[in-house]
Amino acid sequence: MSGLFRASAAVLLVALTVLCLAWELWLAPLRPGGSLVALKALPLAFPLRGIFAGRRYTYQWSSLLILAYFAEGVTRAWSDRGISQQLAVVEVMLSAAYFAAVIAYVRVSKPA
């Protein structure tokens, strides 16, 4: 069961990273041609290695990191319009699913 949660967390983290980059560089950037807001994807790269390796500690601290992306998604889903609002809803769903997968993995991988 833990393998399913590990794989889910990894896929969701990569998907969220790709979404953040695509959103701010091509799909609906704040400025035409992209913006430096795309750097918001950079913190998502920090836990990638630990997530792929199945390090329990990485899962624990990344669950806190992802809450910032959830909050940004909720804020922009409320305030933005058009495609940006739709992308924000996707960000909320991805970050919530990642959080659930991470918490599930931490629970099932708990030492005896």
C-alpha positions as CSV (number, residue, x, y, z in Angstrom):
1,M,0.0,0.0,0.0
2,S,2.8,2.4,0.8
3,G,4.1,2.0,-2.8
4,L,0.9,3.4,-4.1
5,F,1.1,6.4,-1.9
6,R,4.7,7.0,-2.8
7,A,4.0,6.8,-6.5
8,S,1.0,9.1,-6.1
9,A,2.9,11.7,-4.2
10,A,5.8,11.7,-6.7
11,V,3.4,12.0,-9.7
12,L,1.4,14.8,-8.0
13,L,4.5,16.7,-7.1
14,V,5.9,16.6,-10.6
15,A,2.4,17.6,-12.0
16,L,2.2,20.5,-9.7
17,T,5.7,21.7,-10.6
18,V,4.9,21.4,-14.3
19,L,1.6,23.3,-13.7
20,C,3.3,26.1,-11.9
21,L,5.9,26.6,-14.6
22,A,3.4,26.3,-17.5
23,W,0.9,28.6,-15.8
24,E,3.4,31.5,-15.2
25,L,5.5,31.1,-18.4
26,W,2.9,30.2,-21.1
27,L,-0.7,29.6,-20.2
28,A,-1.7,32.7,-18.2
29,P,1.4,34.7,-17.1
30,L,1.0,37.9,-15.2
31,R,3.0,39.7,-17.9
32,P,3.1,38.8,-21.6
33,G,6.0,36.5,-22.3
34,G,6.2,35.1,-18.8
35,S,7.1,36.5,-15.4
36,L,9.4,35.8,-12.5
37,V,6.4,34.4,-10.6
38,A,7.4,31.2,-12.3
39,L,10.1,30.9,-9.7
40,K,7.3,29.8,-7.3
41,A,8.0,26.3,-8.8
42,L,11.5,26.3,-7.4
43,P,10.7,25.2,-3.8
44,L,8.8,22.2,-5.3
45,A,12.1,20.9,-6.6
46,F,13.7,20.6,-3.1
47,P,11.7,17.6,-2.0
48,L,11.8,15.8,-5.3
49,R,14.9,13.6,-4.5
50,G,13.6,12.6,-1.1
51,I,10.1,11.9,-2.4
52,F,11.5,9.6,-5.1
53,A,13.8,7.9,-2.6
54,G,10.9,7.3,-0.1
55,R,12.5,9.3,2.7
56,R,9.8,9.6,5.4
57,Y,11.3,12.9,6.8
58,T,10.9,14.5,3.3
59,Y,7.3,13.5,3.2
60,Q,6.7,15.1,6.6
61,W,8.2,18.5,5.9
62,S,6.9,18.7,2.3
63,S,3.4,18.3,3.7
64,L,3.9,21.7,5.3
65,L,5.5,23.2,2.1
66,I,2.5,22.2,0.0
67,L,0.1,24.2,2.1
68,A,1.5,27.4,0.6
69,Y,0.5,26.2,-2.8
70,F,-2.9,25.3,-1.6
71,A,-3.3,28.7,-0.1
72,E,-2.1,30.4,-3.3
73,G,-4.5,28.3,-5.4
74,V,-7.5,29.1,-3.2
75,T,-6.6,32.8,-3.3
76,R,-6.2,33.0,-7.0
77,A,-9.3,30.8,-7.6
78,W,-11.2,33.4,-5.7
79,S,-9.7,36.5,-7.2
80,D,-8.6,35.6,-10.8
81,R,-10.9,35.1,-13.8
82,G,-10.7,33.1,-16.9
83,I,-8.0,30.5,-17.5
84,S,-6.0,31.7,-14.5
85,Q,-8.9,30.8,-12.3
86,Q,-9.2,27.4,-13.8
87,L,-5.5,26.8,-13.3
88,A,-5.8,27.9,-9.7
89,V,-8.6,25.3,-9.2
90,V,-6.3,22.6,-10.6
91,E,-3.5,23.8,-8.3
92,V,-5.8,23.4,-5.3
93,M,-6.8,19.9,-6.4
94,L,-3.2,18.8,-7.0
95,S,-1.9,20.3,-3.7
96,A,-4.8,18.7,-1.7
97,A,-4.2,15.3,-3.4
98,Y,-0.5,15.6,-2.7
99,F,-1.1,16.4,0.9
100,A,-3.4,13.4,1.3
101,A,-0.9,11.1,-0.4
102,V,1.9,12.3,1.8
103,I,0.0,12.0,5.0
104,A,-1.2,8.5,4.0
105,Y,2.4,7.4,3.2
106,V,3.7,8.8,6.5
107,R,1.0,6.9,8.3
108,V,1.6,3.5,6.7
109,S,5.4,3.8,6.8
110,K,5.4,4.5,10.5
111,P,8.1,2.4,12.3
112,A,6.7,-0.3,14.5
